Amino acid sequence: MLKNYFTTKFGNAVHGDALDYLGEKVSDESVDLIMTSPPFGLVRKKDYGNADAHEYLEWFKPFAALFKRVLKANGSLVIDIGGAWVPGQATRSLYHFKLLIMLCEEFGFHLAQEFFWWNPSKLPTPAEWVNIRRIRVKDAVNCVWWLSRTPWPRADNRRILQPYSDSMLDLLKNGYKAKRRPSGHDISEKFSKDNGAAIPPNLIPIAHTESNSYYLRYCKEIGVTPHPARFPSELPEMFVRFLTDPGDKVIDPFGGSCITGEVCEKLGRKWTCVELFEDYLKGAKGRFLKPGKQVALFSKKPDKESDYYKVPRTGILWNGTVDPQLDPEGGRVRKKPTASHSNNTPVNSKFRVNKLGKKDARLLAAVRQNLTPDLLTSEWQKLIKPDDPPEKGHCYVASEAAYHLFGKGMGYEPYVRNFGLGVTHWWLRKPGSCEIIDPTFTQVEDEFDYDNGTRKAFRGPKDRPSKRATTLIERVRLDVKD
């Protein structure tokens, strides 16, 4: 059953099945843009109702047929979709590529262009392949398929321009000699024309670091769980600006917390978000209770650090040394910790740990053995996957427990290294020395730079462990008795 859940100046949120809404309430060729992030074909079930990867295409087909019917001939379909790993092995599922091919070959959509949303703040996952066996790199990109009913959807890239780079500004200032480049490209004099800004690439860099927004505070206030798979508002904002005019109709059939609706409301587009789970719509109301500021389309002199993400060039740390021989098994079997990983903590070229007494060593081992998902923060609990090592996400609570069990009495203090964008690592260190205890050293590299840590008190009550650390300490004391 469909229910109009709430209405705003430009749009509305509907509680119900998107198949019913599109089939019953939306007329043919009436929609300018479908902007959505459907439930991904993940191999692990999520609370928001995703289909298994192998079932995903069949599940998506009814939606595809309705998308094709309701879109205008010059309209667009934009799908943000994440990848998945094949269960139990370090290879990728092809489901999102098969979805793209199905939409084009079976339903007649055209691929206008593929985009890639790069999240610089993405944590290194999956930990088993990336951090433990070290045979894959961090998965930090979502595919964004821009599809259309015809080869000529409405679009104007002048609406989403980016600032010129310093090198381009120098070229415009000092001039450029028109010539054919070694690559064969013929660079004419028109290349030096100042158009005010640069055309963006199809790589979309947006850090996903929402942790204290009005939406999250509102959800907490009314006692509902926030939607766990929100995309950042900058992503739909880019495509709404790029592909629609004020007054156009935008639909998000997998509305979630109505981020697409919030963007459309600010930009004056008519919108509808459809969501199957009522709790997510309860929280979505908060997005429209507090008016937000519209982000400027283009700033002449953007100079904030947060306006840019720096990407090191490939090989920036290669120094000509001989690398260890590759594992002929390709990481099939997890290797035992190397000698640099003692029972106490990693030992790099500078930092060390004094040999712990028998009891303290048993306490530290028990801390590691009693790390369970219920000790994680709510945010970390959403990120953990079945194949992740037990230490993942526990650096804070493990260090806090070790500190109160024995570290404080030995003169150790808590230290933290902030990697930016909300990513941190905690351990214990004796101030003024190179002696450390890192209960979750397996999360970091062998030559982790402990010198860049900052001495910082734990966030709990002064001189008392937090609730989570207390739970861990009680478990440890049951395991290790005098």
DAHU-V140272 format. One line per field, one symbol per residue. phi: phi as a letter, one per 20 degrees, with the letter a starting at -180 (. if undefined). psi: psi as a letter, one per 20 degrees, with the letter a starting at -180 (. if undefined). Layout:
BEGIN
phi = ???
psi = ???
END
This chain:
BEGIN
phi = .ecfebccgdbbddeqeffffffdddeflddebddbcfgfefedfdfeneefgfeffffegffgffgffeffgdecddcebeebdfgnbecefdfffffgfffeeednfdefaedceedfefffcfggeeeeeldcdfeccdeceddbfcfcffabffecfcfffgfffffffdnbefaeegfofeeefffefeenadffeeedecfdcgbbfggfffgffemdeffeceefffffggffffdcdgnfeccdfdflemfgffffffemdfbbddbfdfgffgffgffdecfdeffffbdfcfcffffccedfffnfdfcnfeefffffemngdfffgfffdffdafddfcebcffffgffffffffgffdecgfefffffffefdgeffffgndgffffffffffbfffenecfccdeenlneccdbdbegmcdecccfcffedfgdgeffefcfbffefggmcffffffgffffffffddf
psi = pppogqqagiaqppoaphggghhhiprqliphpoornrpqmqipprhjkqqqgiigghhhghggghghgiqrhjrqopopprrqqppiqlqqqjhhhhgggghghhijqpogqproopnhjpqoqphghghfilirrpojpqqoporqhrimqpqoiiikqqqqrhhhhgghgirpoprpqhiipoorhihjpojhrqpqrjpooopnkpikrhghhgghgikqpqpilpqqhhghgghgghirqpirpppoimhdjkggggghghjkqpqpppphohhhhghhhhhjhoprpppqgpphmpjqhiiqppoqqpjhjpjjqpqqqqohikjhppqqqrhinaigrqoaigqrpqpqrgghhhgghhghijoqhiiqrhghhhhprhjqqhipjjhghghgghghghgghjjqqpqqpoiqkjprpqaqqopjakpronhlhiirqglpnihjqpppqqiaqpjqqrgghgggghgghhhnq.
END
